[in-house]
Every structure is written in C-alpha cells, then in structure tokens.
Amino acid sequence: MDVNQPAKELSFLATLAADIEHALYQAEASNTASDRRNALRTIISAMEGAAWIYRMHILSVARGIDMSTPRMEFAFSETLLFVSEQGEIREQKRFISTTAMIRLATKTAQEMCPGLKVDFMHVGWQKLKDSIRLRNRITHPKNLEDLIISRQDLDDAKAGFDWFLTAVADVMEVTLKEFSAYVADARDIIEKLHAGDPDTVALYERVRRAPDD
C-alpha cells in the first residue's frame, strides 16, 4: 500500500465535498430547476467518486495484510469467469451497482476488522439510495414530472452523502490501523528472525514446511 495514498484519498474526497457545496450554493442562488438538477447530479457523482476510493482502499488494505483472495479480486473488479464451448476460460465484465459494491467493500472491511460496525439501517443510507434513483430518473426522463427536483430532494441527497462520507472516513481509519498493526507485527517478526530468536525461527520453519506436509 502506497504510504502517500491516504493523503491523496483525503484530498480527493475534500475536492468532491467542495464541488457539492458550490453546486448547492448555485442552486440556492438561482432557484432554477436546471441548477437543482445539476446539484443532484453533482452530489451523486461525488458519492460515486467516494465509493470508488472506498472500494479501492479496502481492496488495497486486504492485499496489504494478505487477506485478498481470487474470489475477492474478481468481485471487486466486477468480473465473472466462464468456460466457452471451446473449453476456454474467459472473463466477462458484470455491472455491480454502486450500493451493492459499497456493501461488499464494507463486508470485506468487517472481515478484516471484526469489531467494525456500519449502520445500514440509518436513514442516511436510505436517503442515499433514494437520491441515486432520483438521479437516474432525471438522467432518463420520460416526462416533465421526471425532471422535477425539490429543495427537499437536495437536502436529503446531501444528508445521504454526508452519512456515507462519515462512514467511509470511519471505516478507512479502522482499516488503516489494522494495516499499521500488521506492518508492525511483520517488522517485529523480521527483526526477530534476523536476531535468530529461537521461537520465531522455529515458527517460521513450521510455516515454511506446512505446504509440503
């Protein structure tokens, strides 16, 4: 895991949050339907950006502490393996919704950090999902009513985003601590091996021979 990655992630998330504040200010100042739609699109786009950072962070930590598996890698890359009629193993991309990927990343984080809790019964999660549906509706409108976005819709979308961003920050903090603890333990083991600590050397030899037993 890149030691500079956390700082880059925080900078990216701060930029997304600033975009939202600018879009909401514009919508409030103009009080036009067009700017309210643009503000909603900005909020959901920012959420999707945060979700991407979230999933990649969790996957990076899982790799860093040797918990990543082929099954996990395929799931996070939205890839399915299948065998063709010619007997060839092929990959097929499968779309996974943003909300499903958020749940997957969270479950993965909880497997790495068993005490970690994220409340998906919170009203913020429901508001986030409702806002995604609204964004989809104005992206593919069927009539004039589909284009209507109220001030309350924007307030709910912002509340959903804030809940998600808080959850992302909390999970990232916990998983980074887990990664740091793993690195510290690994460094301690390496130092003991170099020093010839008999217990550590014996454990290393048992682990090294285990696949051949």
C-alpha positions as CSV (number, residue, x, y, z in Angstrom):
1,M,0.0,0.0,0.0
2,D,1.4,3.4,-1.0
3,V,2.2,5.4,2.1
4,N,1.0,8.6,0.4
5,Q,-2.3,7.0,-0.6
6,P,-4.3,8.1,2.5
7,A,-3.4,11.7,1.9
8,K,-4.3,11.5,-1.7
9,E,-7.6,9.9,-0.9
10,L,-8.5,12.7,1.7
11,S,-7.6,15.4,-0.8
12,F,-9.8,13.8,-3.4
13,L,-12.7,13.5,-1.0
14,A,-12.3,17.1,0.1
15,T,-12.5,18.2,-3.6
16,L,-15.7,16.2,-4.1
17,A,-17.2,17.8,-1.0
18,A,-16.2,21.3,-2.2
19,D,-17.9,20.6,-5.6
20,I,-21.1,19.8,-3.8
21,E,-21.1,23.0,-1.7
22,H,-20.5,25.0,-4.9
23,A,-23.4,23.3,-6.7
24,L,-25.8,23.7,-3.8
25,Y,-24.8,27.4,-3.5
26,Q,-25.5,27.9,-7.2
27,A,-28.9,26.1,-6.9
28,E,-29.9,28.2,-3.9
29,A,-28.8,31.4,-5.6
30,S,-30.5,30.8,-8.9
31,N,-33.5,28.9,-7.6
32,T,-33.9,27.2,-11.0
33,A,-34.9,23.7,-11.8
34,S,-31.9,23.3,-14.0
35,D,-29.4,24.1,-11.3
36,R,-31.3,21.9,-8.8
37,R,-30.8,19.0,-11.2
38,N,-27.2,19.9,-11.7
39,A,-26.7,20.0,-7.9
40,L,-28.3,16.5,-7.6
41,R,-26.0,15.1,-10.3
42,T,-23.0,16.7,-8.6
43,I,-23.9,15.1,-5.3
44,I,-24.4,11.6,-6.7
45,S,-21.2,11.9,-8.9
46,A,-19.3,12.9,-5.8
47,M,-20.8,9.9,-3.9
48,E,-19.7,7.6,-6.8
49,G,-16.2,9.0,-6.6
50,A,-16.1,8.5,-2.8
51,A,-17.4,4.9,-3.4
52,W,-14.6,4.2,-5.8
53,I,-12.0,5.5,-3.3
54,Y,-13.7,3.4,-0.7
55,R,-13.6,0.1,-2.6
56,M,-10.0,0.6,-3.8
57,H,-8.9,1.5,-0.3
58,I,-10.5,-1.7,1.2
59,L,-9.0,-3.9,-1.6
60,S,-5.6,-2.3,-1.1
61,V,-5.6,-3.0,2.6
62,A,-6.8,-6.6,2.1
63,R,-3.9,-7.1,-0.3
64,G,-1.5,-5.5,2.2
65,I,-2.4,-7.8,5.0
66,D,-2.6,-10.9,2.8
67,M,-6.4,-11.3,3.1
68,S,-7.1,-10.8,-0.6
69,T,-8.4,-13.9,-2.5
70,P,-9.0,-14.6,-6.2
71,R,-12.8,-14.6,-5.4
72,M,-12.5,-11.2,-3.8
73,E,-10.4,-9.8,-6.7
74,F,-12.9,-10.9,-9.2
75,A,-15.8,-9.4,-7.2
76,F,-14.1,-6.1,-6.8
77,S,-13.2,-6.0,-10.5
78,E,-16.8,-6.9,-11.5
79,T,-15.5,-9.8,-13.4
80,L,-17.1,-13.3,-14.0
81,L,-15.2,-16.3,-15.2
82,F,-16.9,-18.8,-17.6
83,V,-15.9,-21.6,-19.8
84,S,-16.7,-21.3,-23.5
85,E,-18.0,-24.1,-25.8
86,Q,-14.4,-24.4,-27.0
87,G,-13.3,-25.2,-23.5
88,E,-11.5,-21.8,-23.0
89,I,-11.6,-19.9,-19.7
90,R,-12.9,-16.4,-20.4
91,E,-13.6,-13.3,-18.4
92,Q,-16.9,-11.3,-18.6
93,K,-17.5,-8.0,-17.1
94,R,-20.6,-7.8,-14.9
95,F,-22.1,-4.5,-13.8
96,I,-22.4,-4.2,-10.0
97,S,-24.5,-1.3,-8.6
98,T,-22.7,1.3,-6.5
99,T,-24.8,0.4,-3.5
100,A,-24.0,-3.3,-3.8
101,M,-20.3,-2.5,-4.1
102,I,-20.5,-0.3,-1.0
103,R,-22.0,-3.3,0.9
104,L,-19.3,-5.6,-0.5
105,A,-16.5,-3.3,0.5
106,T,-18.0,-2.9,4.0
107,K,-18.4,-6.6,4.5
108,T,-14.8,-7.1,3.4
109,A,-13.6,-4.4,5.9
110,Q,-15.6,-6.1,8.6
111,E,-13.9,-9.4,7.8
112,M,-10.6,-7.7,8.3
113,C,-11.8,-5.8,11.4
114,P,-14.4,-7.9,13.2
115,G,-15.5,-5.2,15.6
116,L,-16.2,-2.7,12.8
117,K,-19.9,-1.6,12.5
118,V,-21.7,0.4,9.8
119,D,-25.4,1.1,10.4
120,F,-27.1,0.4,7.1
121,M,-30.4,0.9,8.9
122,H,-29.6,4.6,9.3
123,V,-31.9,7.0,7.5
124,G,-28.8,8.4,5.7
125,W,-28.4,5.1,3.8
126,Q,-32.0,5.2,2.6
127,K,-31.7,8.8,1.5
128,L,-28.6,8.0,-0.4
129,K,-30.3,5.1,-2.3
130,D,-33.4,7.3,-2.9
131,S,-31.2,10.1,-4.3
132,I,-29.5,7.7,-6.7
133,R,-32.9,6.7,-8.1
134,L,-33.7,10.4,-8.5
135,R,-30.5,11.0,-10.4
136,N,-31.3,8.0,-12.6
137,R,-34.8,9.4,-13.2
138,I,-33.6,12.9,-14.4
139,T,-30.9,11.2,-16.5
140,H,-33.5,9.2,-18.4
141,P,-36.7,11.3,-18.1
142,K,-40.0,10.1,-19.6
143,N,-42.0,13.3,-19.0
144,L,-41.8,16.8,-17.4
145,E,-42.6,15.4,-13.9
146,D,-39.4,13.3,-14.1
147,L,-37.3,16.4,-14.3
148,I,-38.7,18.0,-11.1
149,I,-36.2,18.2,-8.2
150,S,-37.2,20.0,-5.0
151,R,-35.1,21.7,-2.4
152,Q,-36.0,18.9,0.0
153,D,-34.7,16.4,-2.5
154,L,-31.4,18.2,-2.5
155,D,-31.3,18.3,1.3
156,D,-32.0,14.6,1.5
157,A,-29.3,13.9,-1.1
158,K,-26.8,16.0,0.8
159,A,-27.7,14.2,4.1
160,G,-27.2,10.8,2.4
161,F,-23.8,11.9,1.1
162,D,-22.7,13.2,4.5
163,W,-23.7,9.9,6.1
164,F,-21.8,8.0,3.5
165,L,-18.7,10.2,3.7
166,T,-18.7,9.8,7.5
167,A,-19.0,6.0,7.2
168,V,-16.1,5.9,4.7
169,A,-13.9,8.0,6.9
170,D,-14.6,5.8,9.9
171,V,-14.0,2.6,8.0
172,M,-10.8,3.9,6.4
173,E,-9.5,4.9,9.8
174,V,-10.1,1.5,11.4
175,T,-8.7,-0.4,8.4
176,L,-5.6,1.8,8.3
177,K,-5.0,0.9,12.0
178,E,-5.3,-2.8,11.1
179,F,-2.9,-2.4,8.3
180,S,-0.4,-0.5,10.6
181,A,-0.7,-3.2,13.2
182,Y,0.0,-5.9,10.6
183,V,3.1,-4.0,9.3
184,A,4.4,-3.6,12.9
185,D,3.9,-7.3,13.6
186,A,5.7,-8.2,10.3
187,R,8.6,-5.9,11.2
188,D,8.9,-7.4,14.6
189,I,9.0,-10.9,13.2
190,I,11.6,-9.9,10.6
191,E,13.8,-8.3,13.3
192,K,13.5,-11.5,15.5
193,L,14.4,-13.7,12.6
194,H,17.5,-11.6,11.9
195,A,18.4,-11.8,15.5
196,G,18.0,-15.6,15.5
197,D,15.2,-15.7,18.1
198,P,14.7,-19.5,18.5
199,D,10.9,-19.4,19.0
200,T,10.4,-17.2,15.9
201,V,12.8,-19.2,13.8
202,A,11.0,-22.4,14.8
203,L,7.6,-20.9,13.9
204,Y,9.0,-19.7,10.6
205,E,10.3,-23.2,9.8
206,R,6.9,-24.8,10.6
207,V,5.1,-22.3,8.4
208,R,7.6,-22.8,5.6
209,R,7.2,-26.5,5.6
210,A,3.4,-26.6,6.1
211,P,2.5,-26.8,2.3
212,D,4.7,-29.8,2.0
213,D,3.2,-31.7,5.0
